[in-house]
Amino acid sequence: MEILIFLVIAVAGWIFISSHLKKKRREALLGKYGDKQIVDMIMKHMFWQGQTVEQLLDALGNPVDVDKKVLKTKSKEVWKYHRTGKGRYGLRITIENGGVVGWEKKS
C-alpha cells in the first residue's frame, strides 16, 4: 500500500513538473518569436519550408550530422536526424542561405 501511494505521488509530481516546464518553454518561445502559430508548430516538433535555422533548432534540436557545401551564390547544408544505421538517417533537412528549403523523410 505504501509503495502504491509513493508511486501515485511520484507520477503526479512528474506530470506537474513536466507541465510546468512545457508552459515555461512555450512562454520563452512566444517572447522570442512573438507568433503563436510558429510557437505551436515548434512545440509540436514540426518543420516547414521557409523555417529559419534558429526555429529548426528550437523544434528538433541539434542534428546528428551535417553536410555542408558552399557554392558561388549560396550555401547549402543537409541536417541529418534519426540515425537508422551507418550513414543512414530517417530525416534529412536541406537548408539554403539560413532557411529550410526541403526535406527527405524515410518511414
C-alpha positions in Angstrom: 0.0 0.0 0.0 2.8 2.4 0.9 4.5 1.7 -2.4 1.3 2.4 -4.3 1.0 5.8 -2.5 4.6 6.6 -3.3 4.1 5.7 -7.0 1.0 7.9 -7.3 2.8 10.8 -5.7 5.8 10.3 -7.9 3.7 10.2 -11.1 1.7 13.2 -10.1 4.9 15.1 -9.3 6.4 14.2 -12.7 3.2 15.3 -14.5 3.2 18.6 -12.7 6.9 19.3 -13.3 6.6 18.3 -17.0 3.6 20.5 -17.5 5.3 23.4 -15.8 8.4 23.1 -17.9 6.4 22.9 -21.1 4.5 26.1 -20.1 7.7 27.9 -19.4 9.2 26.8 -22.7 6.1 28.0 -24.6 6.3 31.4 -22.9 10.0 31.7 -23.7 9.4 30.8 -27.4 6.5 33.3 -27.6 8.7 36.0 -26.2 11.4 35.0 -28.7 9.3 34.8 -31.9 6.1 36.7 -31.0 4.0 34.5 -33.1 1.6 31.9 -31.5 1.3 29.8 -34.7 5.1 29.5 -35.1 5.4 28.6 -31.4 2.7 25.9 -31.7 4.5 24.3 -34.6 7.8 24.4 -32.8 6.2 22.8 -29.7 4.9 20.0 -31.9 8.4 19.4 -33.3 7.3 20.4 -36.8 9.5 21.7 -39.6 8.4 23.6 -42.7 9.7 25.3 -45.9 11.0 28.8 -45.0 11.6 27.9 -41.4 14.8 29.6 -40.1 17.7 27.7 -38.7 17.0 29.0 -35.2 13.4 27.8 -35.4 14.5 24.4 -36.7 16.9 24.1 -33.8 14.2 25.0 -31.3 11.8 22.5 -32.9 14.1 19.5 -33.4 17.4 20.2 -31.6 20.8 19.7 -32.9 21.2 17.4 -35.9 23.2 14.1 -35.6 25.3 15.1 -38.6 25.6 18.0 -41.1 26.8 18.0 -44.7 28.0 21.5 -45.9 28.5 22.8 -49.4 29.5 26.4 -50.2 28.7 27.4 -53.8 29.2 30.6 -55.6 25.8 32.1 -55.0 24.6 30.2 -51.9 25.5 28.0 -49.0 23.8 24.6 -48.7 23.6 22.3 -45.7 21.8 19.0 -45.1 20.9 18.4 -41.5 20.5 14.7 -40.6 18.3 13.4 -37.8 17.1 10.0 -36.6 20.1 7.7 -37.4 18.9 4.3 -38.6 22.3 2.8 -39.4 25.8 3.7 -40.5 25.4 6.6 -42.9 21.6 6.3 -42.8 19.1 8.7 -41.4 15.3 8.8 -41.2 15.2 12.6 -41.8 17.4 14.9 -43.9 16.5 18.6 -43.9 18.0 20.8 -46.6 18.9 24.4 -45.7 20.0 27.1 -48.1 21.1 30.5 -47.0 19.8 30.1 -43.5 16.3 28.7 -44.3 14.7 25.3 -44.8 14.0 24.6 -48.5 13.1 20.9 -48.4 13.5 17.6 -46.7 13.5 13.8 -47.2 11.8 11.7 -44.7 12.0 7.9 -44.7 9.5 5.7 -42.9 
